[in-house]
Amino acid sequence: MATDVNRQIVLAARPDGNPKETDFTLREAALPEPRAGQILVRTIWLSLDPYMRLRIGNNEQYYPAVPLGDVVVGGAIGQVMESRHGGFAEGDYVEAYSGWQDYAVLGGGEARKVDPTLGPLSTALGVLGMPGLTAYLGLIDVGRPEPGDTVVVSAASGAVGAIVGQVAKIAGCRAVGIAGSETKNAYLTDELGFNAAINYKTGDIGAALDRACPDGINVYFENVGGAVSEAVYPRLAARARVVVCGGVSQYNLKSPQTTLSNLQNILFTEAQVGGFNIFSYAARYDDGRKRLAGWLAEGRLKYKEDVVEGLENAPGAFLRFFDGETFGKLLVRVAQ
Ligand SMILES: NC(=O)c1ccc[n+]([C@@H]2O[C@H](COP(=O)([O-])OP(=O)(O)OC[C@H]3O[C@@H](n4cnc5c(N)ncnc54)[C@H](OP(=O)(O)O)[C@@H]3O)[C@@H](O)[C@H]2O)c1
């Protein structure tokens, strides 16, 4: 049953460097009322994702920044509490970019019905949602893996990276993950079947890559940038493909690093470096979701969730992305 209060987390200050909890404020607003053609949705699961750091910063080249005082952007799964739209009934589960709040009023085109038989509802924000689709479509469409290829992925134990490695294995490749702790790396090799895992925080990343990828790197799925990329690029094999998906090591820097002054190894290897933005691939979502759901049902894909309880704890949880404290898909349970 809906209450008459809608708790919302709004952007209080634009982060300067690392985000802080004080960059966010919780406010209480009136429960919104749907008009004709709209639905009222109660948030159950809120997805936290590193891209949100770009949206609350000043990265207009990516997407318009969230204005100060606005509800923080975010994908969520919710339940329809009231429907004034013919395509949705009370009780339906939907996915929408409804933001960090308890309730949202949405037009029909802003919500997608979730099929709860495909997996637990939360998977629609993880392995069967935006991160899973990013992994699958980024790897298949831009990485173009061939059987026998060595696929290296950074932030490998995260929501995207863990699926990249498993899809690479399904495609007949060797999967090598790069992550920030021994526990994460043991998970990659022992539970997900990666061929090797490298801790980028200890030891020489380049030497570890030489050991794990003796024939070079055919596909690099880039999630982090920085020192990890510096070690990967010189080890690309002939005609390698690089999927530039993310650069989490750069998101909080006041002046992101640049290495454009020497890309000669791209010439020497004839490697192809391709940017990937999941939001340009909407036409492929159904195909991707069908594949991922099939592998999940067959037990060929595993996933891990990192669940935080309560909307009020979303800001604190979001900060954990940037010190490597998250392990798996980061979710906030807003309501049961
Ligand atoms: N292009 C797109 O369409 C698209 C869509 C979704 C996600 N992405 C990007 O994909 C990447 C992964 O997203 P995700 O949701 O799966 O996040 P995630 O991997 O679950 O979480 C981010 C992880 O990045 C690692 N990290 C943090 N700071 C780092 C640093 N300085 N150097 C190296 N690693 C660092 C941390 O793990 P460790 O312990 O391993 O350090 C952290 O847990 C992000 O860059 C995100 O922006 C892009």
The ligand as a Gaussian input file, in Angstrom:
#p B3LYP/6-31G(d) Opt

LIG

0 1
 N       29.789000       1.729000     -21.836000
 C       28.680000       1.277000     -21.289000
 O       27.625000       1.230000     -21.926000
 C       28.732000       0.782000     -19.875000
 C       27.635000       0.143000     -19.287000
 C       27.790000      -0.362000     -17.971000
 C       28.988000      -0.194000     -17.292000
 N       30.002000       0.464000     -17.909000
 C       31.311000       0.618000     -17.265000
 O       31.784000      -0.689000     -16.995000
 C       32.661000      -0.636000     -15.875000
 C       32.234000      -1.683000     -14.861000
 O       30.933000      -1.355000     -14.388000
 P       30.223000      -2.285000     -13.287000
 O       28.848000      -1.794000     -13.133000
 O       30.450000      -3.700000     -13.628000
 O       31.039000      -1.916000     -11.986000
 P       31.812000      -2.919000     -11.010000
 O       32.894000      -3.555000     -11.800000
 O       30.807000      -3.793000     -10.350000
 O       32.431000      -1.919000      -9.930000
 C       33.490000      -1.101000     -10.272000
 C       34.805000      -1.784000      -9.886000
 O       35.874000      -1.084000     -10.479000
 C       37.046000      -1.388000      -9.766000
 N       37.846000      -0.163000      -9.596000
 C       37.531000       0.926000      -8.855000
 N       38.512000       1.849000      -8.925000
 C       39.475000       1.313000      -9.737000
 C       40.740000       1.766000     -10.192000
 N       41.219000       2.962000      -9.823000
 N       41.446000       0.961000     -11.014000
 C       40.983000      -0.252000     -11.383000
 N       39.790000      -0.745000     -10.977000
 C       39.049000       0.028000     -10.163000
 C       36.631000      -1.933000      -8.404000
 O       36.939000      -3.333000      -8.339000
 P       38.442000      -3.842000      -7.997000
 O       38.424000      -4.429000      -6.646000
 O       38.699000      -4.853000      -9.067000
 O       39.334000      -2.651000      -8.068000
 C       35.120000      -1.751000      -8.404000
 O       34.460000      -2.739000      -7.681000
 C       32.605000       0.792000     -15.352000
 O       33.680000       1.515000     -15.877000
 C       31.304000       1.321000     -15.918000
 O       31.281000       2.707000     -16.040000
 C       29.897000       0.959000     -19.165000

